[in-house]
Amino acid sequence: MKVYDGLRCEKEKLDELYRKELNTVLDLHDLLLDHVIPDMVAELGVDERGRQNFVDWAADIPSIFRVLKRHKFVASLALEDIRRIMLGRLSPISRPRTDVAQFLRCLPLSSVDSFGRPIIVIRPKGLQLSSPELPSILNTSMESLRVRLHQLNSKCDVREPPVLQYIALLDMEGVSITSAGRMDVISKFAQQILPAFPGMIAAVFVLNYAWSFSGAWNFAKHVRLLPPRARSRIFFPSREELLDYLPPECLPSDFGGLLPPSSELEDPLRTSLKTADGIGPQCHADADAGPARKSVDTLSDSEAADPEIPMMGVPPSRPAPQHSPYYGYPILHDTPIPTLRHGRRRKRDLLRTLAWLFWARWHIHLVTALAAVVLVAVVRISRRTRFAFSMRAQTSSLTTMLRGLLGTGPGVR
């Protein structure tokens, strides 16, 4: 029950956060469709297929929410991250092939946890570490999971918390953490692929693991290689603990459940990907900026009067300017969310802004000090000028007297 209570608490916090920050998510969604994507298409010369690729991602409201959550709902920082994600999507993403089926499977639609989250099975043993296509396989697998969540949420009311995450069963049978190239693959996956798919896993149940993996995990926990939130989502349950959280009716017989082996079950991940090309227009209609915004802003009188219904019209809390990562850079205010004027943070823009702020704060003192310096200089120069003129006059008088004395002869009286 400890696992259940912990995951229930996290799920409730996530749903509450979604309701609270929904306006920020929709503002960023509108900004992507109205400004960012057209600007990127024009700047990079992207063709229609690439533009549609951008639009398909932007229609995924839960993905925008997950990116914002990773950046503590600082829209400007999340926008920069989304631009990087979209640039990475310009490379073609191939559909999963037969070798991916051995690595990643999604259990049938009836197999969900107590909070309605789908369950996936990950078997690292099915990965060919020496394959040059491994990065593409991993990237394709994560994209397939994102598309699957997008399809599950495409017909849901945007005001209600969607399905945001998976429950992962990590089957470590036949896998050694010390295998050649294993740590290199994990490092590349964490650094190059995972940042484009944040927050998609609610919990990881590690099963059939060897003692070496358990020792490596204990070492990682003690030296704090992972943040506390990540450590709290990884579990090493016994068979009884797993069945206590996931009922046997939802699990294949591989893990003590009542379903057939996972290899014999229908994989909705593959089934949905066969029609993934057709979800674009439908999802766009369901997640269009106009209807979505209208459904949030135009609540009925009964909804507005009901205290049990969260008020989405209340603006979410925003970080103070001094805590913004773009504070001091020139931004545009003619969009729902302020965005960088030049699309990136430039040092010369920061220096120019800081110089302007310095002048705005201290210009009176600087002008006063400059006037005082000029006045002192003028006084000193005038004094020196009068002294010079006085000395010149005295010198001229003395010269005249000397000339008079020298001009008078001895016999002259």
HELIX and SHEET records of a PDB file:
HELIX    1   1 LYS A    2  LYS A   20  1                                  19    
HELIX    2   2 LEU A   22  LEU A   31  1                                  10    
HELIX    3   3 LEU A   32  VAL A   36  3                                   5    
HELIX    4   4 ILE A   37  LEU A   44  1                                   8    
HELIX    5   5 GLU A   48  ALA A   58  1                                  11    
HELIX    6   6 ILE A   61  ARG A   70  1                                  10    
HELIX    7   7 ALA A   75  GLY A   88  1                                  14    
HELIX    8   8 THR A   98  ALA A  101  1                                   4    
HELIX    9   9 PRO A  124  GLY A  126  5                                   3    
HELIX   10  10 LEU A  134  ASN A  153  1                                  20    
HELIX   11  11 ARG A  182  LYS A  188  1                                   7    
HELIX   12  12 PHE A  189  ILE A  193  3                                   5    
HELIX   13  13 LEU A  194  ALA A  196  5                                   3    
HELIX   14  14 TRP A  211  HIS A  222  1                                  12    
HELIX   15  15 PRO A  228  ARG A  231  1                                   4    
HELIX   16  16 ARG A  239  TYR A  245  1                                   7    
HELIX   17  17 PRO A  248  CYS A  250  5                                   3    
HELIX   18  18 SER A  253  PHE A  255  5                                   3    
HELIX   19  19 SER A  262  GLU A  264  5                                   3    
HELIX   20  20 PRO A  268  LEU A  273  1                                   6    
HELIX   21  21 ALA A  276  GLY A  278  5                                   3    
HELIX   22  22 ILE A  279  ASP A  286  1                                   8    
HELIX   23  23 ALA A  289  ASP A  297  1                                   9    
HELIX   24  24 ASP A  301  ALA A  305  1                                   5    
HELIX   25  25 PRO A  321  HIS A  323  5                                   3    
HELIX   26  26 LYS A  347  GLY A  407  1                                  61    
SHEET    1   A 5 LEU A 104  CYS A 106  0                                        
SHEET    2   A 5 ILE A 119  ILE A 122 -1                                        
SHEET    3   A 5 TYR A 166  ASP A 171  1                                        
SHEET    4   A 5 ILE A 201  LEU A 207  1                                        
SHEET    5   A 5 ILE A 234  PHE A 235  1                                        
SHEET    1   B 2 ILE A 331  LEU A 332  0                                        
SHEET    2   B 2 THR A 339  LEU A 340 -1                                        
END                                                                             
